[in-house]
Amino acid sequence: MLLQRLGNRGLFPGALFDEALRRHPYQRITLDHPLDVAPDAGTDLSVYTCGLLVADLAAALRDRRLRPGEKVVVYKRDAFDIMLLACAVSRAGGVPVLLSPALPGATAAELVRRVGGPRLITDERTLVDRLPADIGAHTAEVLLVAGQAAGTTPLRPAHDAGPRPFTRPSPDVPVLVTHTSGTTDLPKLVVHTARSLRARCRPQALMARLLIRERETMALHVSFVHSRLVSALAIALDRGFPLLVVRDPAPDRVAGLFAAHRPGILEAHPNTFVEWEALAEDPLEPLAGVKYLSSTFDAIHPRTVRTVLGASHRKRPVQLQLYGQSEVGPTAGRVTGRRHAGGVDTRCVGFPFPGMTAVRVVPRDGKRPSAEAPGHIEVRTDGRALTYLGEDARFRGQLDRGWWRMGDVGYRTRWGCLHVSDREVDLIPGFGSALAAEDVLMSRIEALREVVIIPTGPGAPTPVVVTRDGAALDRGRWRAATADLPEMRPPVQLDLADLPVTATTKVRRRELAALLPRATEPPTEAPTPGPAASPHRPTTPTAPTTPTAPTTPTAPTTPITPTTGG
């Protein structure tokens, strides 16, 4: 797209801190955890400190004879140094391949094999406790940033190395590999170029420049392996926003941090914001300084937006919602103020960015896309990744003359606003939008921490619920909340830890369905079971030997349709 291409010379992870050093060398970067690569550096850092550390790590990698374009997998304990290592690998001429610490060791090992003999950066605990014993046979070298183990090489910052400036490669060659969430199968390895990273950063930078005029402290709780962190860092470093990087989002941990630093910008995963609803009632008032609530990973429940913005003492705080995907970056967005937060339809994800992104909705089964018959959402953007590593045919299969199929279904209103109804693989025929129903339930039942509606056999789908404090679900409240919703089976109550989630805390719906006992009995009454029924709440879900494939449930009389907005 034209505005993404003009003057686009690329966004290089290896040069992120070089460019920031010239603008804001003493910009604060505060962590809630120490770095494995430099534990003595503490948690109160600066752009200057991080820039030197990246340069020293890059020098150490060059001393290991890292070749230009060589792939280096980073799979280690969760910490901000994952991104610093990615910058160092890039600065040394390599291509960082970032694997989430949330991935099981067997999955990470399979992805290492897919990369094809890369170097591996990890730590002793991850190597010994999580990765298979033969991982060394699939790597060129194993480098440890913490601990020691036979057959490995320690990787420590080369503090005595002379300055070695970053040499920029072509902006159209691979510079970073991240992975998809893997909600349906093995994660795909997404290959980014410097030009595609800059193109996907531009809509976010434009939105931030138009809305955020002050130098605000930015609190980040974003997966350290996600491409979104590259964009967030680039914007924050360019604007000189002090950074508060959060690894542990537990409300009792962040309350003191937020009270001390008073962040004006909060960027986190949607499910993290649900956790942070508890901060609204904290006597320290940790959300008092929040002016901007930002999320790019998924829609946030209206109740959550209303609660977080309602705890702010700032004038006119807003939510910045971006709709995108790992493969393409942000493609649409909208802004919601506090006054309208409670009634906003979060299925409405906004409008494409003029001159930067385009969106279309393709009919399914020959029907014109609408709330009742959502179509395939496709986008066009220069922020689209180059390919899937080792799966180029699969990547090309999602393209139609430059249009990328998102895997979501939805529709556009008469004003052009994009509404996302569901993931295509999670559609429940005849039910309407499960995501919209989940939003309704979260708004009507304050005690809910999470609700996921999944097909679990013939007939109506099963709602899986998690309450805030683990208390039994109030069945009277549930019946009242679901009275006008499509038919569902009796709710299954689990603990939060029982939900299988991705690195960005999205629930793996298919895996969750496989964990639940197959529900074959119809509900005792519509749309919810009678008062005498009690929620089925297994302490340890029983996994069937063969995952149950979703089948077509009976069509309810009242499908959920998102309200028209935008």
Buried (B, 14 or more C-beta within 10 A) or exposed (E): BEBBBEEBEBBBBBBBBBBBBEEBEEBBBBBBBBBBBBEEBEEEBBBBBBBBBBBBBBBBBBEEEBEEEBBBBBBBBBBBBBBBBBBBBBBBBBBBBBBBBBBEBEBBBBBBBBBEEBBBBBBBBBBEEBBBEEBBEBBBBBBBBBBEBEEBEEBBBBEEBEEEEBEEBEBEBBBBBBBBBBBBEEBBBBBBBBBBBBBBBBBBBBBBEEEBEEEBBBBBBBBBBBBBBBBBBBBBBBBBBBBBBBBEBEBEEBBEBBBEBBBBBBBBBBBBBBBBBBBBEBEEBBBBBBBBBBBBBBBBBBBBBBBBBBBBEBEEBBBBBBBBBBBBBBBBBBBBEBEBBBEBBBBBBBBBBEBBBBBBBEBBEEEEBBBEBBBBBBBBBBBBBBBBBBEEEEBEEBEEEEBBBBBBBBBBBEEEBBBBBBBBBBBBEBBBBBBBBBBBBBBBBEBBBBBBBBBBBEBBBBBBBBBBEEEEBBBEBBBEBBEEBBBBBBBBBBEBEBBBBBBBBBBBBBBBBBBBBEBEEEBEEBBBBEEEBEBBBEEEBEEEEEEBEBEEBEBBEEBBBBEBBB
